[in-house]
């Protein structure tokens, strides 16, 4: 593995030189995600922000070269969902992957439906199948590599949803099954129906509620962990000033953690991370992302971006090495007590409220 020298606090020029060095030295290794045979790049690419939620949709003529640059650089694990747009992000990926399909591991999700601005979750078998068929068509592929339930339907036993997903595996329409923001109980019950390959969770320096129960459960069952928003939804790459540039389409402005009073409180976390990053000769975003990479070889962060230069910086995080002392120092900056504002807002459900009813309660219509 590459060894990165630790820089003392130095000039801006030294830091910039070091950043370039990190990017050149970075190689994207491969990892086994879960225990069912899926192999992916150690870092993925979250594609949501290209089409939805983080401002207006970006131009296809800019996003398609970005996606293809990622693949050429070794970032082959691509993450989307039918709700991003809705549908337009899958269509974008379908266009970008023409001629590139065999070079990537493609993950998409189902389960969230927005009608007249209101969201609901659905895990009923007929919907699961229709959603899968829709994603296959939009992505212009025959089989989805990793198909997640985006959120748990708390009205439908997970065994019922998993039964349909298992059929889709048997029919060759999906290869592997995943869950997102699922509770320990839901993970265990789902895994008993058909092996779960990966659980997608929000995990970053300032979002660590999954460490007590979710992560140990996944490791016990041989389930891979996919960390979304590993840069704190952009906070650790852009800092508190990012809130000044939110457009009316940017969903983050509605999240408690990005309210002005909480940003004012939380900015000290970014400032300290920046100080440590300068000492390490990397950017704050690379440092925060490196912290996630150091959680284990069963963890794959999927930072999103809409700029090639940011993608290159994210890849550079793979070459930032942290000592146990540095890990502890970083963790002490962003404990639950020191971070203000809930990580979600509005419709978004989390693993804490995602238990499903017992199978005995299910009475199909």
VMD Tcl script that draws the C-alpha trace (Angstrom):
set ca {
  {0.00 0.00 0.00}
  {1.12 3.57 -0.55}
  {2.69 5.36 2.37}
  {1.92 9.03 2.79}
  {4.36 11.18 4.76}
  {2.91 13.32 7.52}
  {3.47 17.02 6.95}
  {3.99 19.48 9.70}
  {1.86 22.58 9.56}
  {3.30 24.32 6.55}
  {2.65 26.56 3.65}
  {-0.41 26.39 1.44}
  {1.88 25.50 -1.46}
  {3.18 22.45 0.41}
  {-0.36 21.29 1.12}
  {-1.42 21.75 -2.51}
  {1.64 19.82 -3.69}
  {0.81 17.04 -1.27}
  {-2.79 16.86 -2.51}
  {-1.56 16.36 -6.06}
  {0.84 13.68 -4.83}
  {-1.97 11.83 -3.04}
  {-4.17 11.89 -6.13}
  {-1.41 10.51 -8.34}
  {-0.55 7.75 -5.89}
  {-4.10 6.66 -5.20}
  {-5.11 3.30 -6.58}
  {-8.66 2.04 -6.27}
  {-8.45 -1.41 -4.74}
  {-11.20 -4.03 -4.95}
  {-13.09 -5.47 -2.00}
  {-15.54 -8.27 -1.34}
  {-18.87 -6.72 -0.42}
  {-20.64 -9.16 1.85}
  {-20.17 -12.91 1.66}
  {-22.29 -13.79 -1.37}
  {-19.66 -13.18 -4.07}
  {-20.08 -9.51 -5.01}
  {-16.80 -7.68 -5.62}
  {-16.75 -3.90 -5.98}
  {-14.36 -0.97 -6.03}
  {-13.39 0.01 -2.48}
  {-15.04 3.37 -3.06}
  {-18.25 3.85 -4.99}
  {-19.98 6.79 -6.64}
  {-23.30 8.06 -5.33}
  {-25.17 9.48 -8.31}
  {-28.20 11.08 -6.62}
  {-26.94 14.66 -6.66}
  {-26.55 14.59 -10.44}
  {-30.32 14.55 -10.83}
  {-32.08 15.43 -7.59}
  {-32.21 16.77 -4.05}
  {-28.92 18.76 -4.07}
  {-29.98 21.59 -6.31}
  {-31.29 21.55 -9.89}
  {-30.50 18.58 -12.18}
  {-27.09 18.78 -13.80}
  {-26.58 18.66 -17.55}
  {-26.26 15.20 -19.11}
  {-23.36 16.37 -21.27}
  {-21.42 17.04 -18.04}
  {-22.56 14.04 -15.99}
  {-22.00 11.31 -18.57}
  {-18.26 12.14 -18.94}
  {-18.02 12.30 -15.13}
  {-19.51 8.81 -14.75}
  {-17.25 7.41 -17.45}
  {-14.21 9.14 -15.92}
  {-15.05 7.48 -12.60}
  {-15.17 4.05 -14.23}
  {-11.90 4.66 -16.08}
  {-10.34 5.70 -12.76}
  {-11.38 2.45 -11.06}
  {-14.58 3.63 -9.37}
  {-16.90 0.96 -10.73}
  {-19.54 0.66 -7.99}
  {-22.34 3.03 -9.01}
  {-25.33 3.84 -6.82}
  {-28.73 5.18 -7.91}
  {-32.44 4.80 -7.12}
  {-35.75 5.02 -8.92}
  {-36.74 7.91 -6.65}
  {-33.85 10.13 -7.77}
  {-35.54 12.50 -10.19}
  {-37.74 10.46 -9.94}
  {-36.46 8.07 -12.61}
  {-34.16 10.56 -14.35}
  {-31.01 9.42 -12.54}
  {-31.51 5.85 -13.70}
  {-32.10 7.10 -17.25}
  {-28.86 9.11 -17.03}
  {-26.91 6.04 -15.91}
  {-28.49 3.98 -18.65}
  {-27.14 6.41 -21.23}
  {-23.72 6.69 -19.59}
  {-23.25 2.92 -19.40}
  {-23.90 2.09 -23.04}
  {-20.76 0.19 -23.95}
  {-19.57 0.28 -20.33}
  {-22.03 -2.11 -18.63}
  {-19.59 -4.98 -18.14}
  {-17.13 -2.67 -16.37}
  {-19.39 -1.72 -13.45}
  {-21.27 -3.01 -10.43}
  {-24.63 -1.26 -10.60}
  {-26.85 -0.74 -7.57}
  {-30.32 0.76 -7.56}
  {-33.19 0.88 -5.09}
  {-36.95 0.70 -4.84}
  {-39.54 1.45 -2.21}
  {-40.03 5.22 -1.98}
  {-42.86 6.81 -3.94}
  {-43.52 10.53 -4.10}
  {-47.03 11.65 -5.03}
  {-47.90 15.35 -5.02}
  {-44.80 16.04 -2.94}
  {-45.72 13.47 -0.31}
  {-43.59 10.39 0.19}
  {-44.64 6.89 1.09}
  {-42.87 3.56 1.33}
  {-44.12 0.42 -0.39}
  {-42.83 -3.12 -0.06}
  {-45.78 -5.07 -1.44}
  {-44.80 -7.88 -3.82}
  {-46.61 -6.51 -6.89}
  {-44.93 -3.15 -6.44}
  {-41.49 -4.72 -5.90}
  {-41.75 -6.55 -9.22}
  {-43.11 -3.55 -11.12}
  {-40.37 -1.31 -9.67}
  {-37.67 -3.78 -10.71}
  {-39.04 -4.00 -14.26}
  {-39.13 -0.21 -14.44}
  {-35.54 0.15 -13.28}
  {-34.32 -2.49 -15.74}
  {-35.97 -0.59 -18.58}
  {-34.66 2.84 -17.55}
  {-31.15 1.53 -16.95}
  {-31.34 -0.35 -20.26}
  {-29.96 -3.55 -18.73}
  {-31.08 -7.16 -18.27}
  {-29.99 -7.62 -14.67}
  {-29.37 -5.37 -11.64}
  {-26.22 -6.25 -9.72}
  {-27.42 -5.06 -6.29}
  {-31.08 -4.22 -5.63}
  {-31.88 -2.49 -2.34}
  {-35.12 -1.87 -0.54}
  {-34.60 1.88 -0.08}
  {-36.63 2.08 3.12}
  {-38.56 -0.53 5.08}
  {-42.31 -0.64 4.62}
  {-43.56 -0.74 8.20}
  {-46.94 -2.03 7.00}
  {-45.58 -5.12 5.21}
  {-43.64 -7.96 6.89}
  {-40.10 -7.99 5.55}
  {-40.48 -11.69 4.74}
  {-43.17 -10.80 2.18}
  {-40.99 -8.23 0.43}
  {-37.99 -10.55 0.53}
  {-40.03 -13.39 -0.94}
  {-40.58 -11.39 -4.10}
  {-36.95 -10.25 -4.23}
  {-35.87 -13.89 -3.94}
  {-38.02 -14.71 -6.96}
  {-36.38 -11.90 -8.91}
  {-32.96 -13.40 -8.10}
  {-34.13 -16.82 -9.25}
  {-35.41 -15.28 -12.49}
  {-32.04 -13.61 -13.16}
  {-33.37 -10.06 -12.93}
  {-31.22 -9.17 -9.92}
  {-28.01 -10.75 -8.64}
  {-27.81 -9.58 -5.03}
  {-30.22 -8.13 -2.48}
  {-29.59 -5.18 -0.17}
  {-31.41 -3.15 2.48}
  {-31.08 0.53 3.33}
  {-31.67 2.10 6.75}
  {-33.03 -1.21 8.08}
  {-33.26 -2.10 11.77}
  {-31.42 -5.02 13.35}
  {-34.65 -7.03 13.52}
  {-35.46 -6.33 9.87}
  {-31.94 -7.26 8.78}
  {-32.05 -10.58 10.65}
  {-35.51 -11.51 9.41}
  {-34.68 -10.58 5.81}
  {-31.41 -12.51 5.89}
  {-33.29 -15.62 7.04}
  {-35.38 -15.57 3.84}
  {-32.49 -14.94 1.43}
  {-28.90 -13.83 2.14}
  {-28.50 -10.06 2.26}
  {-25.35 -8.88 0.49}
  {-25.18 -5.29 1.72}
  {-26.85 -2.84 4.07}
  {-26.65 0.83 3.12}
  {-26.43 3.25 6.03}
  {-25.44 6.84 6.65}
  {-22.00 6.69 8.28}
  {-19.56 9.55 8.61}
  {-17.51 11.37 11.22}
  {-20.59 13.17 12.50}
  {-23.14 10.37 11.99}
  {-22.18 7.30 14.01}
  {-25.43 5.95 15.46}
  {-25.04 2.72 13.46}
  {-21.89 1.63 15.26}
  {-23.53 0.16 18.34}
  {-25.96 -2.34 16.77}
  {-26.23 -2.18 12.98}
  {-22.55 -2.59 12.11}
  {-21.95 -5.53 14.52}
  {-25.08 -7.29 13.21}
  {-23.92 -6.94 9.62}
  {-20.51 -8.33 10.51}
  {-21.99 -11.24 12.41}
  {-24.09 -12.19 9.37}
  {-21.40 -11.56 6.74}
  {-23.21 -8.57 5.25}
  {-21.26 -5.76 3.58}
  {-21.71 -2.15 4.67}
  {-22.23 0.66 2.18}
  {-21.78 4.10 3.75}
  {-23.80 6.85 2.12}
  {-23.15 10.54 2.78}
  {-19.64 9.73 4.09}
  {-18.73 13.41 3.70}
  {-21.62 14.53 5.89}
  {-23.69 15.60 2.85}
  {-20.83 17.82 1.72}
  {-20.07 19.42 5.09}
  {-16.60 17.91 5.40}
  {-15.60 18.78 1.84}
  {-17.07 22.29 1.62}
  {-17.44 23.42 5.23}
  {-20.20 25.54 6.77}
  {-20.10 28.08 3.92}
  {-21.87 25.50 1.74}
  {-25.21 26.54 3.25}
  {-24.85 29.99 1.69}
  {-25.13 28.42 -1.76}
  {-28.20 26.22 -1.26}
  {-30.73 26.69 -4.06}
  {-34.46 26.35 -3.54}
  {-34.23 22.78 -4.88}
  {-31.61 21.74 -2.31}
  {-33.18 19.38 0.20}
  {-30.39 19.91 2.73}
  {-31.80 23.30 3.74}
  {-34.68 21.42 5.38}
  {-32.42 19.16 7.43}
  {-32.01 20.16 11.09}
  {-28.24 19.78 10.97}
  {-28.03 22.50 8.32}
  {-30.18 25.06 10.10}
  {-28.18 28.24 10.74}
  {-27.99 27.89 14.51}
  {-26.75 24.30 14.22}
  {-24.27 25.12 11.46}
  {-22.86 27.85 13.69}
  {-22.37 25.32 16.48}
  {-21.02 22.54 14.24}
  {-18.52 24.67 12.33}
  {-15.88 24.06 15.00}
  {-15.86 20.39 13.95}
  {-14.95 21.34 10.39}
  {-12.31 23.76 11.63}
  {-10.59 21.09 13.70}
  {-10.80 18.53 10.90}
  {-9.23 21.12 8.61}
  {-6.36 21.63 11.05}
  {-5.65 17.90 11.19}
  {-5.95 17.65 7.40}
  {-3.34 20.38 6.97}
  {-1.05 18.46 9.29}
  {-1.62 15.30 7.22}
  {-1.16 17.06 3.88}
  {-4.62 16.27 2.59}
  {-7.96 18.06 2.25}
  {-10.62 17.97 5.01}
  {-12.86 15.91 2.75}
  {-10.12 13.38 2.09}
  {-9.46 13.09 5.81}
  {-13.14 12.53 6.64}
  {-13.46 9.99 3.84}
  {-10.25 8.22 4.89}
  {-11.78 7.84 8.37}
  {-14.68 5.88 6.82}
  {-12.30 3.77 4.73}
  {-10.45 2.86 7.92}
  {-13.58 1.35 9.47}
  {-12.81 -1.96 7.75}
  {-12.49 -3.80 4.46}
  {-16.19 -4.65 4.63}
  {-17.14 -0.96 4.36}
  {-17.58 0.82 1.03}
  {-18.30 4.56 1.14}
  {-20.16 6.03 -1.84}
  {-19.48 9.77 -1.88}
  {-21.37 11.70 -4.51}
  {-20.13 14.54 -6.66}
  {-20.91 16.40 -9.86}
  {-17.35 17.53 -10.60}
  {-14.42 15.52 -11.93}
  {-11.91 17.37 -9.74}
  {-13.90 16.42 -6.63}
  {-14.06 12.81 -7.78}
  {-10.27 12.77 -8.12}
  {-9.91 14.20 -4.62}
  {-12.23 11.52 -3.23}
  {-10.13 8.80 -4.84}
  {-7.11 10.36 -3.15}
  {-8.65 9.55 0.23}
  {-7.81 5.90 -0.38}
  {-4.13 6.73 0.09}
  {-4.48 8.73 3.31}
  {-3.28 6.53 6.18}
  {-4.46 7.17 9.73}
  {-2.92 5.89 12.95}
  {-5.14 4.66 15.81}
  {-4.29 7.88 17.63}
  {-5.42 9.98 14.68}
  {-8.63 7.97 14.40}
  {-9.36 8.61 18.07}
  {-8.56 12.29 17.70}
  {-11.01 12.63 14.83}
  {-13.72 10.70 16.64}
  {-13.40 12.90 19.71}
  {-14.28 15.94 17.60}
  {-17.68 14.71 16.51}
  {-19.23 12.74 19.33}
  {-23.03 12.59 19.62}
  {-22.88 15.28 22.29}
  {-20.87 17.71 20.17}
  {-22.99 17.56 16.98}
  {-26.20 19.57 16.92}
  {-29.17 18.81 14.69}
  {-30.73 15.51 13.62}
  {-29.21 14.01 10.49}
  {-32.54 13.65 8.67}
  {-35.55 15.80 8.12}
  {-39.06 15.66 6.76}
  {-39.96 12.37 5.09}
  {-36.70 10.48 5.61}
  {-37.01 7.45 7.86}
  {-34.02 5.83 9.55}
  {-33.16 2.38 10.85}
  {-34.53 3.41 14.25}
  {-38.12 3.37 12.99}
  {-38.00 0.62 10.38}
  {-39.26 -2.51 12.12}
  {-41.90 -4.38 10.10}
  {-44.95 -6.33 11.32}
  {-44.71 -10.05 12.06}
  {-45.33 -12.39 9.13}
  {-48.36 -13.83 10.93}
  {-50.12 -10.48 10.55}
  {-49.98 -10.48 6.74}
  {-53.27 -10.92 4.95}
  {-52.75 -10.37 1.21}
  {-55.67 -8.83 -0.63}
}
mol new
graphics top color blue
foreach p $ca { graphics top sphere $p radius 0.5 }
foreach p [lrange $ca 0 end-1] q [lrange $ca 1 end] { graphics top cylinder $p $q radius 0.2 }
display resetview
